[in-house]
Amino acid sequence: MINDIKHLYHYYEKSKPPFRTLTSLPFEEAKAVMSAGNVGATWIDNFLQQRYERDKTLRDKFFSIGGKPIRTAPVYFTLGANEGMKTWFNEPNWLRIPMSEFDYDTVSFTYGDSFAVFNDSLNTGEEWWGKVFLYDDIINLINKYGFPEDPPYHMGKRIFPKDKHINHYLKFIEAHIWSDETINKYRTL
C-alpha cells in the first residue's frame, strides 16, 4: 500500500474499460455479467443483493453528511495505491487521478472496505464503523489511526491470511465517486 492521500486509484481488468459499476445496471443484467465467468455460482444473487443495498446505504449516508451524489451507484476507488487490489484481476490495470481534480462534494470515503465497515458483526467500537466520511474527515482519521491494516494476500490465487477471513480486514481507504465529471476525462486513455 502506498499511503498517498493526494491521489485516488481505480483498479480494473486491462481488457475492459475502467469505471464499470455492476450496481448501475438492472439486477438481472448485473447477474448475467457476474455469471459469465462463474457458471453455476450460487453466491451471486446474495452478493449482488448485498452490493445494491450497500451502495444505497453509502449514498444515503453521504447525503446525510452534506454530500451531493449525482450517480445512483458509485465508482469505486482507493485513496492511495493498494497492491492487494491488483490481485483481484487477471490482468490488472489502474488509473491514478489527483484528488484535486474531483469535486469534493461528490466523493465519499469509508475507513476500510465498505463490506467490512458496514458488517455489524465486525464492529469493534471504533468511530469509523458504519460511517461515510468527507475528504477532510477521512484525512483526520488517517492522521489519528494511520491507514487500515492490509495483510498480504492474492485474491486470484486464493492465498489469504491464516488468522481471519480476508473480508474481515479493512485493507484500504475506499473512495466512492458519485459524479462522472472527472472520470469521463479518463475514459478514453
C-alpha positions in Angstrom: 0.0 0.0 0.0 1.2 3.5 -0.8 -0.1 5.8 1.9 -0.8 8.6 -0.7 -3.6 10.9 0.4 -3.4 13.1 -2.7 -4.4 10.5 -5.3 -7.3 8.2 -6.0 -6.6 4.8 -7.6 -9.0 2.9 -9.7 -8.3 -0.8 -10.5 -9.8 -2.7 -13.4 -9.3 -5.5 -15.8 -7.0 -4.4 -18.6 -9.2 -5.9 -21.4 -12.3 -4.0 -20.1 -12.9 -0.3 -19.8 -12.5 1.4 -16.5 -15.2 2.7 -14.2 -17.7 -0.1 -14.7 -20.2 -0.4 -11.8 -22.4 -3.5 -11.5 -25.0 -1.7 -9.5 -25.6 0.9 -12.2 -27.1 -2.0 -14.2 -30.5 -3.6 -13.6 -30.2 -6.6 -11.3 -30.7 -9.3 -13.9 -28.1 -7.6 -16.2 -25.6 -7.4 -13.4 -26.3 -11.0 -12.6 -25.6 -12.0 -16.2 -22.3 -10.1 -16.1 -21.2 -11.9 -13.0 -22.4 -15.3 -14.1 -20.4 -15.2 -17.3 -17.3 -16.3 -15.6 -18.9 -18.1 -12.7 -21.2 -20.8 -14.2 -23.5 -22.2 -11.5 -22.2 -20.0 -8.8 -24.9 -19.9 -6.1 -23.4 -16.9 -4.2 -24.0 -14.3 -7.0 -27.6 -13.4 -6.0 -26.7 -12.9 -2.4 -23.6 -10.9 -3.2 -25.4 -8.6 -5.7 -28.3 -8.0 -3.2 -25.7 -7.0 -0.6 -23.9 -4.8 -3.1 -27.1 -3.0 -4.2 -28.1 -2.5 -0.5 -24.6 -1.3 0.4 -24.5 1.2 -2.4 -27.8 2.6 -1.4 -26.6 2.9 2.2 -23.4 4.6 1.1 -25.4 7.1 -1.0 -27.9 7.8 1.8 -25.2 8.3 4.4 -23.3 10.6 2.1 -26.4 12.7 1.6 -26.8 12.9 5.4 -23.3 14.4 5.9 -23.8 17.0 3.2 -22.5 15.1 0.1 -24.0 15.8 -3.3 -24.1 12.5 -5.2 -25.2 12.7 -8.8 -24.9 9.0 -9.7 -27.1 6.4 -8.1 -24.2 3.9 -7.9 -20.7 4.9 -7.1 -17.5 4.1 -9.0 -15.0 2.6 -6.6 -11.5 3.9 -6.0 -9.0 3.7 -3.2 -7.2 6.6 -1.5 -3.6 5.7 -2.1 -2.4 2.7 -4.0 -3.3 -0.9 -2.9 -1.2 -3.8 -4.1 -3.7 -6.4 -2.9 -6.4 -4.8 -5.2 -4.3 -5.7 -8.2 -4.7 -9.4 -7.4 -8.5 -9.1 -7.9 -7.9 -9.1 -11.7 -6.3 -11.4 -14.2 -4.5 -8.6 -16.0 -4.7 -5.6 -13.7 -4.7 -2.1 -14.9 -5.1 1.1 -12.8 -5.5 4.8 -13.1 -4.1 7.3 -10.6 -6.1 10.6 -10.5 -5.2 13.6 -8.3 -7.8 14.1 -5.6 -7.7 17.8 -6.6 -9.4 17.0 -9.9 -12.6 15.9 -8.2 -15.5 18.0 -6.8 -15.1 17.0 -3.1 -18.9 17.2 -2.7 -19.2 14.2 -5.0 -16.6 11.9 -3.3 -17.3 9.9 -0.1 -14.9 7.6 1.8 -15.0 4.7 4.2 -12.2 3.9 6.6 -11.8 0.4 5.0 -13.6 -1.8 2.6 -17.3 -0.9 2.8 -18.2 -4.5 3.0 -16.3 -4.8 6.3 -17.2 -1.3 7.6 -20.9 -2.0 7.3 -20.8 -5.5 8.7 -22.2 -5.2 12.2 -20.6 -8.5 13.3 -17.1 -7.0 12.8 -17.8 -3.7 14.6 -15.3 -3.3 17.5 -16.5 0.1 18.5 -14.1 2.4 16.7 -15.5 5.6 15.3 -15.4 4.5 11.6 -17.8 1.6 11.8 -21.0 2.1 9.7 -19.9 5.6 8.6 -19.2 7.5 5.5 -16.7 10.4 5.5 -15.9 13.6 3.6 -12.3 14.1 2.4 -11.2 16.3 5.3 -12.7 13.9 7.8 -11.1 10.8 6.3 -7.7 12.7 6.4 -8.3 13.4 10.1 -9.0 9.7 10.7 -5.8 8.7 8.8 -3.8 11.2 10.9 -5.3 9.7 14.0 -5.1 6.0 13.2 -2.9 5.6 10.1 -4.1 3.6 7.1 -6.1 0.4 7.8 -4.3 -2.9 8.3 -3.7 -4.5 4.9 -2.2 -8.0 5.1 -0.6 -9.6 2.1 -3.0 -11.7 0.1 -3.6 -12.8 -3.5 -7.3 -12.9 -4.5 -6.7 -14.6 -7.8 -4.6 -17.4 -6.4 -6.8 -17.7 -3.3 -3.9 -17.0 -0.9 -5.2 -15.4 2.3 -4.1 -14.6 5.8 -4.5 -17.5 8.2 -5.7 -15.6 11.3 -9.1 -14.4 9.9 -11.1 -14.1 6.7 -9.7 -11.5 4.3 -13.1 -9.7 4.3 -12.6 -9.1 8.0 -9.7 -6.8 7.3 -10.4 -3.2 6.4 -7.5 -3.3 3.8 -7.7 0.3 2.3 -9.4 3.6 2.4 -12.3 3.2 -0.1 -13.4 6.2 -2.1 -16.8 6.4 -3.8 -17.1 8.6 -6.9 -20.7 9.9 -7.3 -20.2 12.0 -10.4 -19.0 11.2 -13.9 -17.5 14.7 -14.5 -13.8 13.9 -13.7 -13.8 10.2 -14.7 -15.2 11.0 -18.1 -11.9 12.7 -18.9 -10.1 9.4 -18.2 -12.4 7.0 -20.1 -10.6 7.1 -23.3 -7.0 7.0 -22.1 
